């Protein structure tokens, strides 16, 4: 009985795959065929259900796969340096050219792998309440929104390059202070 079968999209078994490295970490399974598959071709991974649960021996799970060629991607790692009195947690976000978030970290250090070549921008959020997301302010509660720093200098990622020890310098961030509601007018304008 073969528990794991790697096939092409027509479900024909790959003849060149002889072995797999297999590792289980809690609920995660790491499977690597030897030799690695061709990155230009799509594959289907068929797994006998008994590998995950003995009650599912009559079930075959199918997953569409594309293998990554590590040489087509770059990596980015580094740290955030704050030039401010802020000492709380920070959120680090990485955005691609289409303004889509492709990386997220909740620490002053970050490491992102498998980044497509291109230009990336960084956003740093001073996570004052520690909830892991940007929190808007409240006029009625006299609370300012969490401060955001957007690095104006894009980071260029190249294929097969490791961009290490990148330091994001956060400047001009002031400590949060209550909003003076006496200076803020809130209301509905009369149209008459």
Secondary structure, 3 states (H helix, E strand, C coil): CCCEEEEECCCCECCCCCEEEEEEECCEEEEEEECCCCCCCEEEEEEEHHHCCHHHCCCEEEEEEECCCHHHEEEEEEEEEECCCCCCEEEEEEECCCCCEEEEECCCEEEEEEEECEEEEEEEEEECCCCCCCCCCECCCCECCCCEEECCCCEEECCCCEEEEEEEEECCCCCCCCCCHHHCCCCCCCCC
